C-alpha cells in the first residue's frame, strides 16, 4: 500500500481492499464532503456511499494528514480502482 494515508483516525488502511472502498481526509469529511442541512452540518461517516465520476464509493476510513494549500478533499483508494 504505497501512498497510504499517514495517520488513520477511524478505520484501517487494509479496508481499502474492500469493494468500492475509499478513505477520506478528516478535514474534508467535516466540511466539503459533509451533509449540509438546515439544522447544521453532518460529517461524513464510515459506511456512507458517495458517487465519484459516476462510480460508487464507500467510505471505509477517515485519516488525518496535513492541510493542503487548496483545501481540496483528499481521497485514497487503490490504483486499480482509481483508473476505473
C-alpha contacts under 8 A as a table, 3 or more apart, distances in Angstrom:
res1	aa1	res2	aa2	distance
1	X	4	X	5.62
4	X	13	X	6.92
4	X	76	X	7.20
5	X	8	X	6.81
5	X	13	X	7.37
5	X	63	X	6.31
5	X	64	X	7.55
5	X	65	X	7.28
5	X	76	X	7.17
6	X	63	X	7.43
6	X	64	X	6.99
6	X	65	X	6.31
7	X	63	X	5.65
7	X	64	X	5.25
7	X	65	X	6.67
8	X	11	X	6.70
8	X	12	X	6.65
8	X	13	X	7.47
8	X	61	X	7.30
8	X	62	X	6.20
8	X	63	X	4.21
8	X	64	X	5.98
9	X	26	X	7.77
9	X	61	X	7.54
9	X	62	X	5.51
9	X	63	X	5.02
9	X	64	X	6.22
10	X	46	X	7.84
10	X	61	X	5.25
10	X	62	X	5.02
10	X	63	X	6.76
11	X	15	X	7.12
11	X	46	X	7.77
11	X	60	X	6.17
11	X	61	X	4.36
11	X	62	X	6.60
12	X	15	X	5.47
12	X	16	X	7.94
12	X	60	X	7.74
12	X	61	X	6.38
13	X	16	X	5.92
13	X	23	X	7.95
13	X	61	X	7.52
14	X	17	X	5.94
15	X	18	X	5.61
15	X	21	X	6.98
15	X	60	X	6.11
15	X	61	X	7.51
16	X	19	X	7.81
16	X	21	X	5.09
16	X	22	X	6.06
16	X	23	X	7.29
16	X	60	X	7.01
16	X	77	X	6.14
16	X	78	X	6.69
17	X	21	X	6.93
17	X	78	X	7.58
18	X	21	X	5.44
20	X	56	X	6.37
20	X	57	X	4.88
20	X	58	X	5.68
20	X	81	X	7.43
21	X	57	X	5.84
21	X	58	X	4.90
21	X	59	X	5.95
21	X	60	X	5.74
21	X	77	X	6.59
22	X	57	X	6.31
22	X	58	X	5.97
22	X	59	X	5.11
22	X	60	X	5.78
22	X	61	X	6.98
22	X	75	X	6.45
22	X	76	X	5.52
22	X	77	X	4.90
23	X	59	X	5.82
23	X	60	X	5.73
23	X	61	X	4.58
23	X	62	X	5.57
23	X	63	X	6.81
23	X	75	X	5.65
23	X	76	X	4.96
23	X	77	X	6.60
24	X	28	X	6.98
24	X	29	X	6.54
24	X	59	X	7.05
24	X	61	X	6.45
24	X	62	X	5.07
24	X	63	X	6.17
24	X	73	X	7.31
24	X	74	X	5.94
24	X	75	X	4.66
24	X	76	X	6.39
25	X	28	X	5.65
25	X	29	X	6.35
25	X	62	X	5.56
25	X	63	X	4.74
25	X	64	X	5.75
25	X	65	X	6.73
25	X	73	X	6.68
25	X	74	X	5.53
25	X	75	X	6.61
26	X	29	X	5.05
26	X	30	X	6.34
26	X	62	X	5.61
26	X	63	X	5.55
26	X	64	X	5.57
26	X	65	X	7.80
27	X	30	X	5.31
27	X	31	X	6.22
27	X	64	X	7.90
27	X	67	X	7.88
27	X	73	X	7.56
28	X	31	X	5.04
28	X	32	X	5.09
28	X	33	X	5.52
28	X	34	X	7.37
28	X	72	X	7.36
28	X	73	X	4.93
28	X	74	X	7.24
29	X	32	X	6.73
29	X	33	X	5.19
29	X	34	X	5.55
29	X	43	X	5.52
29	X	44	X	4.77
29	X	45	X	7.52
29	X	62	X	7.51
30	X	33	X	6.85
30	X	34	X	5.48
30	X	41	X	7.86
30	X	42	X	7.50
30	X	43	X	4.60
30	X	44	X	6.51
31	X	34	X	5.24
31	X	41	X	7.86
31	X	43	X	7.07
32	X	73	X	7.08
33	X	43	X	7.46
33	X	44	X	6.35
33	X	73	X	7.66
34	X	41	X	6.45
34	X	42	X	5.60
34	X	43	X	4.47
34	X	44	X	4.97
35	X	41	X	5.73
35	X	42	X	5.05
35	X	43	X	6.42
35	X	44	X	7.14
36	X	40	X	6.09
36	X	41	X	4.68
36	X	42	X	6.47
37	X	40	X	5.23
37	X	41	X	6.06
37	X	42	X	7.58
44	X	48	X	6.98
45	X	48	X	5.83
45	X	59	X	7.05
46	X	58	X	7.80
46	X	59	X	5.04
46	X	60	X	5.23
46	X	61	X	5.91
46	X	62	X	7.45
47	X	58	X	5.95
47	X	59	X	5.27
47	X	60	X	6.09
48	X	58	X	5.79
48	X	59	X	5.59
49	X	56	X	6.82
49	X	57	X	5.57
49	X	58	X	4.47
49	X	59	X	6.33
50	X	56	X	5.99
50	X	57	X	5.09
50	X	58	X	6.31
50	X	59	X	7.72
51	X	54	X	5.76
51	X	55	X	5.36
51	X	56	X	4.82
51	X	57	X	5.94
52	X	55	X	5.15
52	X	56	X	6.47
52	X	57	X	6.77
59	X	62	X	7.81
67	X	71	X	6.48
68	X	71	X	5.07
68	X	72	X	7.15
77	X	81	X	6.63
77	X	82	X	6.50
78	X	81	X	5.33
78	X	82	X	6.23
79	X	82	X	5.05
79	X	83	X	6.39
80	X	83	X	5.52
80	X	84	X	6.68
81	X	84	X	5.29
